[in-house]
Amino acid sequence: MVNGELVAATRRTPGHVVGDGRHTIEELIEIVNQDPRRGVGHEKVLTRLELDAQAQKMLAPRISRPTGPGARPHRVPAIDRESLHRRHGHGRDGHHSSDNRRWPNAPCARSTGRGGVDFLSKNITESYRAIGGGICEVNAAPGFRMHVAPSEGTPRDVARRWSTCCFLRRLGRVPIAAVTGTNGKTTTARMLAHLTKMAGFTPGLTTTDGVYIDGQRTVQGDMTGPVSARMVLADPQIDIAVLETARGGLLRAGWASTR
């Protein structure tokens, strides 16, 4: 997610081998590792598979164990039968680029603002509202390898979009309108935020009933103190900050905009 927009998505698949009815699991792993795109760690697009303790534990239920004197585990998986090598898609996994950017779960990921979003779901083509799922992690400094050089699908120049958003568009400063006094603070602040939104800007607003970013309430409650003001000023989406400022907070902590 770059500046609230979905620019690329990948389906991360746990490392596995697919049986052909002839080769053992060990032999299938060696065949898979002959792919020149596989390397150690993150040096290549794909990572080499290893038959370590975790892999042995994952493969155990998939291996038939004949009985009798001198019997050895039969490690030849059936044709087209997948044998999982890892429980999750991190580390030694394959990356599959998604060419369909109309992802039904994009609105949920968009709420994070900006970052690499890890989303768990039984089926990424269906909405989490229908089948369940959700965000398990948001990376502030995500890797771009799986998008720039995917094992399958169309490469996407995510790094260019990211750097443009971070360094060219944002100057790090926004205009601030701080409203204080006795009566009418909330009404005045709302009017100012509405005017700026109608003018095409993205306002951040603090009032006695919550924090609003571009008209959407993100935090509920009396948010007229210095902490809520800093929440708005730290949001990368806003173009202008309209801060309702309570007199008590002003006396205790001063103007939040000066910190």
C-alpha positions in Angstrom: 0.0 0.0 0.0 1.5 3.3 -1.1 -0.2 6.4 0.1 -3.4 4.5 0.6 -3.4 2.9 -2.8 -2.9 -0.8 -3.7 0.0 -0.8 -6.2 1.0 -4.5 -6.1 -0.1 -7.8 -4.5 1.5 -11.2 -4.3 0.3 -14.6 -3.1 3.0 -16.1 -0.9 3.0 -19.9 -1.1 4.7 -22.1 1.6 7.6 -24.1 0.2 6.5 -27.5 -1.1 7.2 -30.2 -3.6 4.7 -32.0 -5.9 4.8 -35.7 -6.3 5.3 -37.4 -9.6 4.9 -41.0 -8.4 8.5 -41.9 -9.0 10.9 -39.7 -7.0 11.2 -39.5 -3.3 10.7 -36.3 -1.4 14.5 -35.9 -1.0 14.9 -36.2 -4.8 12.1 -33.8 -5.5 13.7 -31.2 -3.3 17.0 -31.6 -5.2 15.1 -31.2 -8.5 13.4 -28.1 -7.3 16.7 -26.6 -6.0 18.2 -27.0 -9.5 16.1 -24.0 -10.5 18.7 -21.1 -11.2 16.3 -18.7 -9.6 16.8 -20.3 -6.2 19.5 -19.3 -3.9 20.5 -18.9 -0.2 18.6 -16.4 1.9 17.4 -13.5 -0.2 20.1 -13.5 -2.8 17.7 -14.9 -5.5 14.1 -14.5 -6.4 13.3 -17.9 -4.8 15.0 -19.6 -1.8 16.4 -23.1 -1.8 14.4 -25.7 0.1 16.0 -27.6 3.0 15.1 -30.9 4.5 15.6 -29.6 8.1 13.7 -30.4 11.4 10.8 -28.2 10.5 10.4 -29.8 7.1 10.6 -33.3 8.6 7.8 -32.4 11.0 5.6 -31.0 8.2 6.2 -34.0 6.0 5.6 -36.6 8.6 1.8 -36.9 8.1 2.3 -37.2 4.4 4.6 -40.2 4.6 3.2 -43.7 4.7 5.0 -46.0 7.2 4.8 -49.7 6.3 5.2 -52.2 9.2 7.4 -55.3 9.4 11.0 -56.2 10.0 13.4 -53.7 8.3 10.6 -51.6 7.0 11.6 -48.1 6.0 9.3 -45.0 5.6 8.0 -44.8 2.0 8.8 -41.3 0.9 7.4 -41.2 -2.7 4.4 -38.9 -2.7 1.6 -39.7 -5.1 1.2 -37.9 -8.5 0.1 -34.3 -8.1 0.1 -34.6 -4.3 1.7 -31.6 -2.6 4.0 -32.2 0.3 4.3 -29.0 2.4 7.8 -28.0 3.4 6.9 -25.0 5.5 3.8 -24.0 7.5 3.8 -20.5 6.2 4.9 -18.4 3.3 7.9 -16.6 5.0 11.5 -17.4 4.4 11.9 -20.3 2.0 8.8 -19.7 0.0 7.8 -19.0 -3.6 6.3 -15.7 -4.6 3.5 -15.5 -7.1 2.6 -12.0 -8.4 -1.1 -11.2 -8.7 -2.1 -9.4 -11.9 -5.5 -8.7 -10.5 -5.1 -5.4 -8.6 -8.9 -5.2 -7.9 -8.3 -7.2 -4.8 -11.5 -7.5 -2.7 -9.6 -7.0 0.6 -7.9 -3.8 -0.6 -10.3 -1.5 1.5 -9.2 -3.4 4.7 -5.5 -3.0 3.8 -6.0 0.6 2.7 -6.9 1.5 6.3 -3.2 1.0 7.2 -2.2 4.0 5.1 1.1 2.9 3.8 3.3 -0.2 4.2 3.7 -3.8 3.3 0.5 -5.5 4.5 0.5 -9.3 5.4 -3.1 -10.5 5.0 -4.2 -14.0 6.0 -7.2 -15.5 4.2 -8.4 -18.9 3.0 -9.0 -17.4 -0.4 -7.5 -14.1 -1.5 -10.1 -13.7 -4.3 -13.0 -13.4 -1.8 -13.7 -10.7 0.8 -12.7 -11.3 4.4 -16.2 -10.2 5.4 -17.6 -13.3 3.8 -15.0 -16.0 4.6 -13.0 -14.5 7.4 -9.4 -13.2 7.5 -7.5 -10.1 8.5 -4.2 -8.3 8.7 -1.5 -10.0 10.7 1.4 -7.7 10.1 2.2 -4.3 8.6 5.8 -3.7 7.6 7.0 -0.1 7.6 10.1 -1.0 5.5 8.8 -3.9 3.3 10.9 -5.8 0.7 10.2 -5.1 -3.0 11.9 -8.2 -4.4 8.7 -10.2 -4.9 7.1 -7.4 -6.9 10.1 -6.3 -8.9 11.1 -9.9 -9.9 8.2 -12.2 -9.2 8.5 -15.9 -9.9 5.2 -15.6 -11.8 3.2 -12.7 -13.1 3.9 -9.1 -14.2 6.7 -7.2 -12.5 5.7 -3.9 -10.8 8.0 -1.0 -10.0 6.9 -0.6 -6.4 10.2 1.0 -5.3 9.6 4.0 -7.7 6.1 4.6 -6.4 7.3 4.3 -2.8 10.2 6.7 -3.2 8.1 9.2 -5.1 5.6 9.2 -2.3 8.2 9.5 0.5 10.6 12.0 -0.9 9.1 14.0 -3.8 5.5 14.7 -2.9 5.7 15.1 0.8 7.6 18.1 2.2 7.1 17.2 5.8 5.1 20.4 6.7 1.4 21.2 6.5 -0.6 24.3 7.3 -2.2 24.3 10.7 -5.4 25.9 11.9 -5.7 25.7 15.7 -9.1 26.7 17.2 -9.5 27.6 20.8 -11.8 29.7 23.0 -15.1 29.1 24.9 -18.1 28.3 22.7 -18.2 27.2 19.1 -14.8 25.6 18.8 -16.1 22.3 17.4 -18.4 23.9 14.9 -15.7 26.2 13.6 -13.2 23.4 13.3 -15.6 21.2 11.4 -16.4 24.1 9.0 -12.7 24.7 8.3 -12.1 21.0 7.7 -15.1 20.8 5.4 -14.0 23.9 3.4 -10.5 22.4 2.9 -11.9 19.1 1.8 -14.2 20.7 -0.7 -11.1 22.6 -2.1 -9.5 19.3 -2.8 -7.2 18.9 0.2 -7.0 16.0 2.7 -7.7 17.5 6.2 -6.9 16.1 9.5 -9.3 17.2 12.2 -9.4 16.9 16.0 -12.7 17.6 17.9 -14.5 16.7 21.1 -15.9 13.6 19.5 -12.9 12.2 17.8 -10.0 12.4 15.3 -11.0 12.6 11.6 -8.7 11.9 8.6 -10.2 13.1 5.3 -13.7 13.0 6.9 -13.4 9.5 8.3 -13.3 9.1 12.1 -10.3 7.1 13.1 -10.4 7.6 16.9 -13.5 8.2 19.0 -13.7 10.3 22.1 -12.7 13.8 23.4 -9.6 14.4 21.2 -8.8 18.1 21.8 -5.5 17.7 23.6 -1.9 17.7 22.5 -1.7 13.9 22.1 -4.5 13.9 19.5 -3.0 16.9 17.7 0.3 15.0 17.3 -1.6 12.0 16.0 -3.0 14.2 13.2 0.3 15.9 12.5 2.0 12.5 12.2 -0.4 11.1 9.7 1.2 11.0 6.2 -2.1 11.4 4.4 -3.1 14.9 5.4 -2.5 18.2 3.6 -3.8 20.5 6.4 -4.4 20.1 10.1 -7.5 21.6 11.8 -7.0 21.3 15.6 -9.7 22.0 18.1 -7.6 22.9 21.1 -9.1 22.8 24.6 -8.0 25.5 27.1 -6.9 23.0 29.7 -4.5 21.2 27.4 -3.2 24.5 26.1 -2.4 25.6 29.7 -0.8 22.2 30.6 1.2 21.4 27.4 1.1 24.5 25.1 0.5 24.5 21.4 0.9 21.0 20.0 2.0 22.5 16.6 5.2 23.8 18.2 6.4 20.4 19.4 
